[in-house]
């Protein structure tokens, strides 16, 4: 059975969380990954549950509010935000919470992070999957804002999220990172990047990352996690333009998340 394909609610920005559920239903996604951020609805578990029921689109994962711009969402304590994210996932029926490594200035949090991630989901049947990040570049300066670094495999965690836009921005070898994550890789953010030193979240197939090969390797190893399209549509002027990009994204995922022979037949069928 192929893994479910979900839409990150961040993929419809600057539209709302509700718009993400609407588009996921219209375009045939299997569910959504809820990005908890400044949209008040994303912070209201009951409101999200009502959207899931109304549109018939389940929440398959929760992305904890750990962006630089969400440091006050669900309180100032980062440990509290992780625990609240786990509770939200359990209430919504999601089995995965995506978390970023701590920022360097969060010294107390950084000291507690690995232990908290290891135990946070023990009583809720929710796995915390630590995501690979990327350095920040300003002119000739390249800095790593995460502690102890942007590659979580260098520390070692039980569960991981692989983000292909982030491997592009970091100049990392996505396939090597996939291998290092091993059986701990339970969640994929499927997107692309050009190799520029910035987080682009392109439609998969439009950049330099081995998106198709990553999908195929996951299928070959019996991946039973969730594949999430986390693409940027913020420059789209209309809902139709946004839907076109998200439709192309889910088609790419469906095509490449198949056994090799089936994928080849499907690709041949689509060739003019």
N, C-alpha and C positions, 0 to 999 in steps of 0.2 A: 504494500500500500504506500502510495507517495505521501510525503509529508504535507501538512496543511500549509497553505499560502495565505499570509495575513497582510493587511495594510497598516502601516504605522499611521496613527492619527496625525503625526507631525507632517506627513506627506501632503496634507491639504493646506498647510499654512500659506497665506494668512486666513483661510477659512477656519471654521470652528470644528470642534470635536464632533458635533452632530453631522456636519458635512462629510466627515470621514466615514461615519456609519452609512450615510446615504450612498456615497460613492462605492463603498465596499460591497453593499448589497446590489447596486446596479451593475457592477463590473464582474461579479462572480467571485469575489474573494471569499476565503473560508472563515475569516474572522478579522479582528483588528488587534494591534498592539497599542495599548493606551499609553500615550505620552502624557505624563502628569506635569503640567506646566501652568502658565499664567491664565489660560482659559478656565474660568470658574467651574464649568461643567466637568472638565477633566479631573478636578479635585473632589468632586461630589460623587461618591461611589453609588449612591442610590440613583442619581440622575443618569449615570453611565449604564447602570443595570436596566433602567427603563428604555434607553436607546437600543441596547442590545436586544431586548425583547421586542420592541416595536419593529426593528428592521430585520430581525432574524439573523443577526450577525454577532456571534459570541466574542467575548474578550479572551484571546488566547495567551496574552502576555501583558505585563505592566512594566513600563519604563519608569523607574524611580526618578524623582525630581532632583537630579544631580548635575544639571547644567549650571554654568556660571550665572545665568539669568534666572534660575529657579532656586536660589539659595535660601529664600524665605518662604517658599511654598511648603505647606505642612510643617511650619515651624523652622527655627534656626538650627536645631540640633540634627546633624546628618544621620546619627544613629537612629534617632526617632523617625526620620523620614524613611529609612530602610524598613524599619519595623512596621510603619504605617503602610508602606507599599506592599509588604508581605501580607498584611491583613486585608488590604484591598484586593489583592490577587486571589486570596482564599475566598473572599466573599463573592467575587465575580466568576469564580470557577477557572481561573487561569493558573497554570502550573509553573510559570516562569516569571521572575522579576529580573530585569536588566539593570545593572549598576555599573557606574564608571569608577575607576580608581580615584582615590582622594586627591584633591589639589594639594600642592606642596605647603600652602599656608595653613592647611587643616592638620596641624601636627598631632593633636590629641586623637582626632578621628583616624589619621593614618596609622597610629599605633594600635588602634582597636579594630581596624577594618577587616583584616584577614579572619580574625576570630569571630567577628560579628557575621560576616558572610557565611562562614562555615556552619554557624548554629542558628541563624535567623529563621530559616525555614523548617527547622527540625519538627516543630509541632503543627505545622500548617500544610505539610505536603507540597511545599512550594520551593523550587530550586532558584538560587541566586546565581546568575550567570554574569561574570565580570567581562566587560567589553574592552577590546583593544582600542587605544586612542592614538594620538599623533602629536608631534612637536608643533610649536607655534613659530612661524617665521616672520620677522619684521625686518625688511631690508636684508642685511648680511647677518643679522642676529637670529640664532635658532635656539629656542629655549624649550624645556620640557616642564610643563606646569603640573605634572602629576607625580605623586609619590608612591613608590620609589621610581616609577617610570611609566611609559605609555604602553609597554608590552606586558600584559598580566602573566604571560607564561614564564617570564623571567623570575617571578616570585613563586608562582605555583598556586593554583586554586583548584577546587574540585570541579567547577563548572564554568564554561566560557560562552560568550557571544562573540562571533567573528563578524566584523564590519568591514566590508570591502571598499567603501569610500575612505575609511580611516587608513587601511593599508596603503591606498594610493597616496594619500596626503603624507604619510610617514615615509614613503619609499620602501615599505616592507614587502617581503616576498609572501604573498597571500597563501600560496600553497604550502610553503614551509611553515607558516604560522598554523595553518590548518593541521598539519602533521604534528606540530608541537602540542596543540590543544588535544589531539587524540580523541579518546572516547569521552573526554570532558566537554567537547564541543556539543552543546545541546540547542544552540540558537544561532540563526544566521540573519544578519542585516544585509540583504541583497541590494546592492547599489553599485555604482561605478565611479571612477575618477580618472582624470586625464594624466595624473602624475604631478600636477601642480601642487605646491605646498599649501593647499587649503582644502577644507572639507566641502566637496562639491555635491555629493549624493546625486550623481547622474543616473538616468535610466540605464539599467544593466544592458551591456552591449554597446554603449556609446562611448566607452572610455578604454583604458588600457588594462583593466583588471581581468583576470581569468575567470570571469563570472560563470561561464558555461562549464568550465572544467571543475570549479569548486562544486557546483550543483551535481555534476556527474560523480565526483568522488564521494559526496555525501550519500547519494543513492547507492553506490557500489558498496559502501560500508554499512548500509542498513540504518541510516540516520532516521531517528524517530522524533526529532524535535520540530520546531516551527521555523519556517522561512518567512521573513518579514521584508516586504518592499518598503524601504525607507529612502524615498527619493524626494528631491526638492522640486516643487512646482510653484515656488513663490513668485516667479516672474510671469506666470500665466495670467493673462488678462481676463479670461472668462472661465466659467465652470466647464465649458466644452473643451477648451484647450487643456485644462487640468485633467479631465477625464481621458483625453487621448493619451497623455503620457502615462497615466496609471493603467490604462488598458494595455498599452505596449509592455509595460513592466510585468503585469500578471501573465501576459502571453509568453514572455521570455521565460518566466519561472515555470509555467506549465510545460513548456516545450523541453526544457533542460532537466526538469526533475522527473525524468522517466528513465527506465532501463535503457541502456545504450542502443540496442537494436530498435526499440520503439521510437526513441528520439531521432535516430537517423531517418526512419521512415517518415516521421512527421516533418522533418526539415526538408526532405525531398519533395513532399507533397506541397509545401509552401513555396518552393522554388519556382519562379516564373518559367 
